[in-house]
C-alpha cells in the first residue's frame, strides 16, 4: 500500500494553541512553523513557503506576487488569521486559483469592546488623569480640572456599519447616545433600524458628530478618507477613534488637527506604520491615546481566530467548503 503523500503547510508565526493543535493533529499534513512571536523575515518566508500546499499567515505578512512566485505551483490555500485582507494581493491570488480563508465574526465582540474602551478612555482623558496622580499634579478637587466629554445626549458617527460597526453601536446605545449617523458604500436600512441610525455623506458625518468611530475596511476608496478636509469639518469638541486600519487616516493631518485644537482628542488602535516609531509626533500629544493594535486581544478571541484559520486551511487543502472563505 502506497503511503499517503503529506501536504506541506507553512505557518508564519507562533499562533494560539487551539489552531496549531488542529493542524498538528491532521494526519495528511506536514506542518512547518516560524517559531517566534516576531515577524518572519521575507527571505525566511520565501524559503519556508517554497513547495508548500497551504499557508497560514497574519495581517503583518505581505503576500504579493514575489512571494507567490517563490511558493510555486503547489500552493492551493492561503488562510489569514485576520478579518482584514489588505495584506493579500488578491488579483494575483485569484489568477492562480488559490482559495483564501479569513476570520470574520469571531473577533467582532472583542473589537467592539475595545473600541468602546478606547472611546471612553480618550473622551474622559484617563491616561492624562492617571499621569497626574503619579506625578503630583493632583492637588485638590477642582471644578474645571480634567473635564472631558460624555456620551449622554450625544451624536455618534460610525464610518462603516458592518459587523463591528453594528456591535459598537449596540454597546454605545445604553450610554444614552441620542443619535447615530453612519456612512459607507451604500445605505444599510435593515442593520441601521436597530439604532435608528441615519445614512449621511462623509462630510455630514464629520460636521454633525460628537464622537466618530472608524470601523470600515481599507480599500482604495477609504485610504486617507480621514484627512485635513475631514478634520476641518469636525466640531472642536469632537473625539475621533480609529479601530480599522491606519491607512484610513492621514496621520500628518490628524496631528495638525489635534495640536491646533481643531478637534478635541483622538484614540487609535491602528497606525501607519505598525509599530508606530517612538519618536512619532502623535506620541507627544496629551490628547491622543494610542494602543498597539489590540482590538481582538482576548484569550478566547485569539484562540477562536486561530482555530478558524486552521480549519479554513485544512478544509481548503482537502477540497471541502471552508468555514469562512473569501469569495474572490
N, C-alpha and C positions, 0 to 999 in steps of 0.2 A: 504494500500500500504506500503510495507516494505521500510524503509529509506535506501538510498544508503550508503554502507559502505565506509567510508573515508579511503584513503590511507595515511599512515603516511610518511612524508618527513622530513628529518633532514638536516639542513644547518649548516655547521661548523663555520661560521663567519658572521659578517656583510658584505653584498655584495652590489654593486652599485644598485641604486633604481629600475632600469628597470627590473632587474632579480627578485628581491624579490616581486615586484608588480605583475609580471606574475604568480608567484607561489601562492600568496595570493588570486588572482582572481579565481584560479582554484577551482571549486565547488566540485571536487572529491578528494581534498587533504586537509590534516590537517598538517600545517607547524609548525615545531619547529625549532628555530634558536638559536645558541650560540651568544648572543647579546654583542659582543665585537669585537674590532679591533685586539685584541691579539689572538694568537693560543689557541685553546681549549685544556685543559689538557686531557691526554689519558683516564683517568677514566671517565671524563665527556663525552668524545666522545663515549666510550663504553656504558655508561648509555643512552645517547641520541639516539644512533643508535639501541638499543635493540628493536626488533619488527618492525623496520621501513621497508617500502617498497622501499624507494628511499633515496639516499644520494647525496647531493651536497657538494663537498669538494674542497679544494685548494691544490696547489702543496706542501704545507708545512704539509699536513695531510698524515701520513703514513697509508695506507690501506693494512694491512697484514693479515695473517691467523688468528691471535688472534682477531683482530677487526671483521673480517668476522664471526668468531665463535660467538662473542658477539652479532652481529647483528641478527643472527638467519635466519630461512628459508624464512622469508617474503621478504628479500632483493632481488629486481629484477633489479634495475638500480643504477649505480654509474655515476654521471656526475661531471667531474672535470673542474673547472674554470681555465683551462690552456691548452696549446698545448703540454707541456711535460707530460709524463705518467710514469716516472721512480719512482714515489712515490706509484704506484699501483702494488700489487702482481698479475700480470696478469694471471699467471698459476693457482693460486687459484681461481681467479675470473672466469676464463673460465670454470674451473672444476665444479663450482656451477651454471653455466648457467646464470650468471649476465651480463647484457648488459652495455657497457661503452660509455659515450659521452664525447667529448672533444671540445676544441675551437680553431681549426686552422684557418688560413686565416684572421680572424678579427683583429688579433694583428700583422700581417706581416708588414704593413706600419709603425706603431708606433715603432716597434722594430728595423726596418731598419734605421729609422730616428735617433733613439738613438745610434745605432752602429756607424753611420757616425759622430754624435756629439761627441761621446766618442773618436773616432779615431782622429778627428781634435783637440779636447781638449788635448789629450795626445801628439800628434806629435808636436804641436805648444806650448806645455808647459804652457798652460793657467793658471792652478792653481798656478804654481810657479810664473808666472808673476803677477797675482793678489796679491799674498802674498808680493811680492817685493814692490808693490805700497803701501800696508798697513804698512809695517814695515820700510819704509825709505830706502830700498835698491835701489830704482830708483833715481839715482843722475843726470845722463845726458844720452843723446843718445850715445850708444857705438856700433861700427860696429860688434863686436863679441858676444855681450851680449844677452842672452836668445834666441839664434838661435835654431830652431828646424828643422823638415824635412817636405818637401812639397810633394804633390801628383802628381804634373805635371811631366810627363815622367817616372813615377814610375811603378813598378810591384807590383800588389796586389794579394795575395794568399788567397783564401777562402776555409776553411775546411767545406764542406757541402753546395753544391749548390742546396739546396731545396728552398722552397718559400721565406724564409727570406734571404738566401744567394743570391738569384737572385735579390731580392729587394735592397739589399745592393750594389751589383754590378751596378745595374741600376742607383742608386743615385751617385755612385762614378765616373762613366764614364765621366760625364761632367766636372769633375775636371782635366781632361787631363791625366788620367791614360793611360799608353802606352800599358800595357799587363796585362791580367788577367790569373791567374792559379787557378785550383781548384782540390780538391781530395775528395774522398768519396768511397762508396761501389763499385760503377761502373761508367763508363762514362755516361754523360747525354748530348749527342751531340745536341739534339733539344734545350734544355734550354741554353746550352753554346753558341750556334750560335749567339745569340743577342749581346754577348760581345766578340766574337771570343776567348772565354776562352779555355785554353788548359788543358786537363786532365793529371795530373802528379802524381807520387808517393808522399807520405808524406815527405820523405827526400828531394826530389827535390823541393817541395813547400817551405820547410823550408830554403833551401840553396839559392833559387833564388828570394825570395820575399822581397820587401822593407817594405811592410805592410802585416800583416797576421791577418785575421779576422776569429775567430772560430764561426761557426753557425750550427754545427751538433747536432744531438740528442745524449743523453748519453746512450750508450749501453755497454755491456761487451767489445766490440772491441774498443770503443773510450775512455774508462776510463783511465785517465792519459796518453792519447795519446801524450800530450804535456809535455814532461819530459826532463831530463838532456840531453839525446842524441839529442832530437829535438832542444832545445835551443842552443846547441853547433854547430849545423849546420847552424843556422841563422846568418845573417850579423850583425856586431857590430852596424851598423846604423839602424837596423830594429826595427819596432814598432809592438807590439803584442797586439791584442784586443780579449777579450772573452765575448760574449753575449749569450752563450749557457747554459752550466751548469758548476758549479765549479769543479766537479769531472773529467772533461775532462783534467784538468791541474793538474800536480804535483806542488803544491804551494811552497814547500820547494825548488824544483829545479828552479822554476821561481824566487824566492827570490835571490838565488845564482847567477843566470844569470843577474839579474838587479843590484845587489850590486857589482858584479865584473866587470861590463861593458861589459859582453858578448853580451848583446843586449841593445838597446838604451832606450827603455821605454815600459811600458805596461799599458793598460786600461782594467779594469774588471768591468762588471756589475753583475757578478755572482762569488760567492766564496764558499769555503768549510771551516767551516760551514757558514750558514747564520742565523743571522748576524755574521760578522767577529768580533772576540774579539778585543776590542780597543787597546789591547797590542800586537796585531799580528805584526810580523816583517815587513810584506809588508807595513804596515801603517807608517813605519819610513822612507820610501824611497821617495825622491822627484820625481823620475822618474816612479812612479806608481800611477795611478789615479784609485780610487775605488769608485763605485757607489752602492747604496743599492738595486740592482735588480729592476730597474725602466723601463726596456725595453718597457713594454706595458702601462706605466703610463700616458695616456692621459685620460681626462674625457670621451671622445667619445669612445675610445677603451675599457676601462674597463666596460662601460655600455653595449657595444655590446657583450663583453665576458659574462657578467652577464646574459643578455637576452638569448644568445645562450645556455648557460649552463642550464638555467631554461627550455627552450623549448626542449632541449635534454632530460631532466629528465621527463618532462610531456609526451612527445611522447613515451618514453620507458615504462613508467608506464601504458600507455593506449594501449600498443602493436602496436604502429604506427611506421613508419620509422622515425628515428631521423634525424634532420638537419645535424649533424656531429657525426656519430657513428664510434668508433674504431672497426675495424674488428679483432676479436680475432681468 
